[in-house]
Amino acid sequence: MSCSICYERFTSPVSLPCGHVFCRECIQRTVDTIKCCSVQHFCPTCRAAYNVVTIDSSLIPPYLRPHVLPPIRPVFFGSGSPSSPASAESSHQNTAASIGRVTAEADALRTSCITWRQRAEVHAAANAALLGFARKAKEAALRMRSERDAARSECLVLKRKLSEIM
């Protein structure tokens, strides 16, 4: 698994309230690059807002303290050190299998994203063509309306001339 900011393997992974995981250094750099002294920041992946200000736990009533989480929380992958070589081997196989599964899921999602992007491009082209057609139809309708009004006024002039002659 890799950080979506630096595209490297996670080093000191942390999670934002939205659930996205980044390297601690990467998210810290992202927070530090904001020029204004804002406490409101946005997830680089989904743009969900989060605050970087931590609340002093002494200000929080004791019954609410377990429910207040810091905005940037450390993430721990795996279950720690295995107790025996056999469990280490099975843990390694489980990890390799889960990495393979996650890689396959990521590839499937990437393919799906490409497909949806192509569909969106086709729909955008179709919408552009329809907008062009609607614009041409409106121009034609306006032109026909002006021709109709000109023909009506010419018809009225001819009717007056005919009534004068008669």
C-alpha positions in Angstrom: 0.0 0.0 0.0 1.3 3.5 -0.8 0.6 7.1 0.1 -1.4 9.0 -2.5 0.7 12.1 -2.0 4.2 10.8 -2.3 3.3 7.5 -4.1 5.8 5.6 -1.8 5.1 2.9 0.8 3.6 4.3 4.0 6.0 5.6 6.6 4.3 6.4 9.9 0.8 6.1 8.4 -1.9 8.4 9.7 -5.6 8.6 9.0 -7.8 11.6 8.6 -11.4 11.7 9.8 -12.7 10.8 6.3 -10.7 7.6 6.5 -8.0 8.3 3.9 -4.5 7.2 4.9 -1.3 9.2 4.2 2.3 9.3 5.5 2.6 11.5 8.6 5.3 13.7 6.9 3.2 14.1 3.7 0.1 15.3 5.5 2.2 17.5 7.8 3.8 19.1 4.7 0.3 19.5 3.2 -0.9 21.3 6.3 2.2 23.4 6.6 2.0 24.6 2.9 -1.3 26.4 3.6 -0.3 30.1 3.7 -3.1 31.4 5.9 -3.3 30.3 9.5 -6.4 28.3 9.0 -7.5 25.5 11.3 -9.7 24.1 8.6 -8.0 21.9 6.0 -9.2 19.5 3.3 -8.3 15.9 2.6 -6.1 15.7 -0.5 -8.1 12.8 -1.9 -11.8 13.6 -1.2 -11.6 17.3 -0.1 -13.5 16.5 3.1 -12.9 19.2 5.7 -11.0 18.5 8.9 -9.5 20.6 11.7 -5.9 20.5 12.8 -6.6 22.0 16.2 -6.6 19.5 19.1 -8.8 20.1 22.1 -7.4 20.1 25.6 -8.8 17.0 27.2 -9.1 18.7 30.6 -11.8 20.9 29.0 -13.8 18.0 27.9 -16.2 16.3 30.5 -14.8 12.8 31.4 -17.8 10.9 30.0 -17.2 12.5 26.5 -13.4 12.0 26.4 -13.5 8.5 24.8 -15.6 9.9 22.0 -13.3 12.8 21.0 -10.7 11.7 18.6 -7.7 13.7 17.3 -8.1 14.8 13.6 -5.0 13.0 12.5 -4.8 9.5 14.0 -1.9 7.0 13.7 -2.7 3.8 11.8 -1.2 0.4 12.6 -1.1 -2.3 9.9 -0.8 -5.9 10.9 -1.1 -7.5 14.3 2.4 -6.9 15.6 5.3 -9.5 15.9 4.3 -13.1 15.5 4.9 -15.5 18.4 6.4 -18.4 16.5 8.0 -19.1 13.1 5.0 -21.1 11.9 2.7 -18.2 12.7 5.2 -15.9 11.0 5.0 -17.9 7.8 1.2 -18.0 7.9 1.1 -14.3 8.7 3.4 -13.6 5.8 1.2 -15.8 3.5 -1.9 -14.0 4.7 -0.3 -10.6 4.1 0.9 -11.6 0.7 -2.6 -12.9 -0.2 -4.2 -9.8 1.1 -1.7 -7.6 -0.8 -2.5 -9.6 -4.0 -6.2 -9.2 -3.4 -5.9 -5.5 -2.8 -3.7 -5.1 -5.8 -6.2 -6.9 -8.0 -9.0 -4.8 -6.5 -7.0 -1.6 -7.3 -6.4 -2.8 -10.8 -10.1 -3.5 -11.3 -11.0 -0.1 -9.9 -8.5 1.5 -12.2 -10.0 -0.3 -15.2 -13.4 0.7 -14.0 -12.3 4.4 -13.7 -10.9 4.3 -17.2 -14.2 2.9 -18.5 -16.2 5.5 -16.7 -13.9 8.3 -17.9 -14.4 7.1 -21.5 -18.1 7.0 -21.0 -18.1 10.5 -19.6 -16.1 11.8 -22.5 -18.6 10.2 -24.9 -21.5 11.8 -23.0 -19.7 15.1 -23.0 -19.2 14.9 -26.8 -22.9 14.0 -27.2 -24.0 16.9 -25.0 -21.8 19.3 -27.0 -23.3 18.0 -30.2 -26.8 18.4 -28.8 -26.1 21.9 -27.6 -24.8 22.8 -31.1 -27.9 21.3 -32.7 -30.1 23.2 -30.3 -28.2 26.5 -31.1 -28.6 25.9 -34.8 -32.4 25.1 -34.4 -32.9 28.3 -32.4 -31.1 30.3 -35.0 -33.2 28.7 -37.7 -36.4 29.4 -35.8 -35.4 33.1 -35.3 -34.6 33.4 -39.0 -37.9 31.7 -40.0 -39.8 34.0 -37.6 -38.2 37.1 -39.2 -39.0 35.8 -42.7 -42.6 35.1 -41.6 -43.0 38.6 -40.2 -41.5 40.1 -43.4 -43.9 38.0 -45.5 -46.9 39.1 -43.4 -46.0 42.8 -43.7 -45.5 42.3 -47.5 -48.9 40.5 -47.7 -50.5 43.4 -45.8 -49.0 45.9 -48.2 -50.2 43.9 -51.2 -53.7 43.6 -49.7 -53.9 47.4 -49.2 -52.8 47.9 -52.8 -55.4 45.5 -54.0 -58.2 47.2 -52.0 -57.1 50.6 -53.4 -57.2 49.2 -56.9 -60.7 47.7 -56.4 
